[in-house]
Amino acid sequence: MSLVYTNLGQRQPAIRAMEIALKLQPRHRYVLRCASRLFVHNGDPKRAVTLLRASGQSNLDPWVAAAHMAAAEINGNGAPNSRTAREMLVDGSFAPASVAELASQLGTLELRHGRVRQGRAFINQSLTQPNGNVLAQAASIVSLGVEAPSDSLVDTTPLSDEAQARMGAFNLEWPQVMGATQRWHADQPFSTLAAIFAGWAAGIMGEGYSEARDLIDLALRANHDDEMLLNNSAFIAIHLGDLSAAANQINRAIPLSSGFQISILQATAGLLAYRSGDVTIGRDLYQRAVESLRTDSNPYSYEMATLYWAFEESTHELGPAESARIAETLRRNLKSPLPELRFLAERLEKGAPAAIPRPR
């Protein structure tokens, strides 16, 4: 019942239904993990951490320990009971499938702290008998130096649509990306991740905007105040020529945004200005967004915004030749090894900016 309410965007009824489930089964693994996921989804990771800690199960059950670790990381608490978690991974009391998510969480934590050797060891352990969540996590951290999960493993593991989408993007196999993303969203219609990923992928590919818009519209039903969904909705609407809808979504997102998200929204507003014919305002907004992202040490978003800015300039004052020169300079200076950034730069260098439909 809680899941049904969540898919409909009815947060308070969803929470009440989950609270009833917790009263009936306060230490049940499945109920605890679902409750934690709900609280995190609703922007309250602290409640998830408090619930899992109070249950006492994260010291006994690796499935609950993995959920506890994930919620704590989102809440900014660091890894709880990491010593106990490590002991669960090495004492042999649990089947490989039961500790896969815990090993994945620990491995990711180690990698993000620069402990590559130990991180890789945990990730490899997680892939011994993974589920879809583990494969998705492995696919999302390939850029941290982890070997990508094999195609056969991804293709034969149930509910691995997210991993298929992420690996398809990493390998620049764009035909499979949108289909996998649609299946991923169908499995988790309440989640923002698949819809945001669809918008991101469409922007990289320069196609698939209508499919991305469909997923974003569905996700907004359950997450009507998510600033990144609103931003991506505006981005996609611009590429479909629906400038009035894009302006509406940007205006909705402005009071909800903070931190680097403000810079992302500025870049999207810059794109809207360019497509509306106001190059001066578009250039100013993009410049402010790019400088802010560079100052905030957000190299990925900085490079992405710079490339999209170059695309817009290539259709106006700079022209294709100057656009290609900018792209080549950016390619030489790219700090991120991620292939999608190089793919975008190559598209720009070849003079293949995104199609500019007639505004409506």
N, C-alpha and C positions, 0 to 999 in steps of 0.2 A: 504493500500500500504506500509506503514511504517513497519507493521508486516511482510509482505512478504519479504521485503529487509532484515529485521533483521534475519529472519530464514535462509536467504541465506548468512549471514555474511557480508552483504554490508552496513556498518555503515553509511557512509556519505549520500548515497541515502535515507536511513531510516530516518536520521535526517532531511534532506531537506523536505521529505514528511510530517514529523510531524510538521515542522515549517509552512508549508502551512496550515495544519489543524488548527494550533494555530491562524493563522491570520484570518481564516474563523470563528472560534469559540473560542475566547480567554478566555472565562469564562465558557465554557461547562464542566460539571463535568467529563464526560467520557474522553474527549480530554485531560483535565488537568492530570487526573490519568494515562492515557496511556503515555503522554509525560514524566511525572515524572518517570514512570517505565522504559522508554527507556533511559533516561539520566542516571539513576542509573545503568542500565544494561551496559551501555557504560563506566562506571567508572567516571561519572561526577555528583555525588550527589549534589554538590554545585549549579549547574545549575538548578537541580530539585527544590531545596529549594528556590532559587531566583525566579523561575517561579511561584511557588505556593504562595509565600509571595506577589509577585507583583499582582497576580490575585485578591487578596482581598477575595477570596472565602473560605479560611480556617477558617475564623472567622464566616462564615455563614452556611457552608455545612459540616456536619460531615464526609462525604465520602472524601472530599478534605482535611479536617483537619487530617484524619487518614493517608493519603498519605504524607502530609506535615511532620507529626511527624515521620513517617518511614524514609523519606529521610533525615531529620535533624539528626536522630540518626546515620545513616550510615555516614553522613558528620561530625559527632562529635560535633554537635551544642547543643545537649541536646534537651529537649522537647520545641517546640515553642508554645506560647499561651496556656499553660497547664490549666490556670485558665478558659479560654473560653471553652476549650475542656471539662473540668469537668462540667461546667454549661450546656453544650449540653447534657450531660449524665443524668442530674438530673431534668431538667426543664419540661420534658414530652412533648416537642413539636415535637419530632421525634419518628418514629416507632422503635421498638427494632431492626429490621433488618438494619435500616439506621445508627444506632450508634454502631452496633456490632464490626466493625473493629476498630473504635475509642476506644471503651472500651477495646478491646484486646491490642491495642498499649499502652494505659495508664497502664493497668494491668501489662503488661510485664515490662514496665519502673519501676513501683513501686517494683516489685519483684526483679529486678536486683539491686535496691538500698536498699534492705533489708526490705522493708515495706510490709511484707508478708500479713498482714490482709487486707490492702487496695487493694493490688495487687490481692488477691484471689477474693475480692468482685467485682472488675472490670472484671476479667476473667469470673466469674459466670454470670455477666450481659451480657457479649459478647455471652455466650452460650445459651441465652434465645431464640434467633432466628438467628443462625449463618449461614455464608456461608462457602464455602470451605477454603477460606483464614483464617478465624477465627479458624476453626477446626485444620488446619495445624499449626497455631501458638500455639494453646493450646497443641497439641501433642508434639511440639518441646520444651516446657518448663515444662513438667511433672516433670523433675528432680529438678525444683525450688520449689516444694512443692504444685503444683496445681493438683487437682484431674483430672484424665484423662477423656476426653469426653467419653460418653457411646458408646458402639458398635452400638447400634440402631441409635443413632444420627449421627455417622460417616457414617453408611451404607445407611441412607436415605437422606443425604444431597447431592445435586448435586455437581459435581466437587470436591469431597473430596478425590481424589486419593492420594494426598500427605499425608493427615492425616492418611489414611489407611496404607500407607507404613510406616510412623513413628510409629504408634501404633502397627503395626505388629512387627516391630523391638523391640520396648519397651517390648512387651509381649513375645518376642522370638518365634513368630509364623512365622518362616521363609518361609514356602511355599507360603504365601500370599504376602510377601514383594516384590519380584521381579516383580510379575504381576502388583501390584499396582504402582510400580515405573515406569514400562513401560507405563502404562496409564497416569501417571503424566507427563512423558516426552512427550508423544504424544500430550497432551494438551498445553504444553509450550516447544516446541522444541528448542526455542532460549535460554532457561535458562540453566545454568550450574548446578543448584542445584540437579535436578533429576539424572543426569549422575554421579555427584560426589557421591551422596547417593548410587547409584547402585554399584559403585566400593567399597565403604565402606562396604556395606551389603555383597557383595561377599566375601570380606576378612574375615568378621566375621563368615559367614556361612561355608567358605571353599568350596564353590561351586557357580555355577551361573556366572562363569568368562566370558564365551562366551556372555551371555546376557548383562552383564555389559559392555563388550567391544563394543558391537553394539551401546549401548546408548552413550557411551563416544565418539565414532567416529562420531556419528551424531551431538553431541553437539559441537565438535571441528570445524565443518563446520562454525558455527556461532560465535565461540569463539576460534579462532586458536591460540591466544596468552594468553590463560588463564593458569597460572602456576599450579593451583591445578588440572585442567583437565589433563594437560600433565603429572603431577606426578601420578595421578590415572591411566592414560593410561599405563604408564610404569609399575606400580604395577601389573595391570591386565595382561599385556603382559608377565611379569616374570612368573606369575602363569600358563600361558598357554604355557610356554616354549619358547616364542619368544624373546630371549634375545637381539638380534640385534635391534629389534623394540623398546625394552625398553631402550636401551642405547641411541638411537636416540631421544626419547622423553625426557629423562633426560637432554641431551645436549641442547635441545630446551628450557627447563624450567629454566636452570641455570641462564641465563642473565635476566630473568623475575622475579625471586624470591627475596624476601626480608623478614626480620624479622624472625618469627618462621617458615615461609614457607621454608627457607633455611635448617632448621633442619629436617623438614619433607622430603625434597628432599634428604638430606644426608642419612636418614634412608632407603629410597627406593634404593639409590645407594648402600648402605650396603647389602640390600637384593639381588640386582643384583650380587654383588661380591660373596656372598655366593653361589648363584645358578650357578655362572660361575666357581666355584671351588676354589676361592681365599679367604679362610677363614680369613687370617690375615688382608687383606684390609677390608673385610666385618665387622669383629669385630671392627676394628678401626673406621670405619664410623658410625656404630651403637652406639659405645660408645660416640663419639663426639656428635651425634644427641641427645642421651638420656641425657647427661650431660647438653647440651644447653637448652633442653626443661625443665629440672628440674630447672635450674638457672633462666629461664624466667617465672617461676611460671605458667607453662602450664600443670597442673597435668593430664588432660585427655590424651593429646597427649604423654606425658611422659610415662604414664602407657601403652598406646596402643603400642608405639614403643618398650618398654621393653618386652612386651609379644611377639611381632613378632620376636624380637631378640632371645628370649628364644626358639621360634619355630625352628629357624635356627640352634641354638646351639644343639638342641635335635637331629638333624640329622647328626651332625658331632662329635665333641670331647666329649661333655658332655654325650650324650646317654640318653635314655628314663628315667632312674631312676633319674639322676641328674636334668633332665628337669622337672620331676614331683615335685621334691623338690623346685626348683625355682618357679614353678607355685603356690605351696601352700604358699610359703613366700609372693609372690606378692598378692595372694588373701587376706591374713591376713592384708596386709599393704595398700590395695586399699583405696584411699581417696574418689573416686567417687562411689556413690551408683548405677550407671547405670548398668543395667543387662548385657549389651553386653560385658563389661569388665570381669565380672565374668564368663560369658559364654565362652569367649576366654580362661580364666585361667583354667576352667574346661576341655576344650578340650585339653589343654596342659598337664594338670595333668593326663588325661586318656591316654596320649601318642598318640594323634590323630593330628599330625601336618598336615599342608596342603600338598596335594600330590605334589610331585616334578616331573613334566613331563620332558621328555628328551628334552634338548635344541635344538633349530633349528635356 
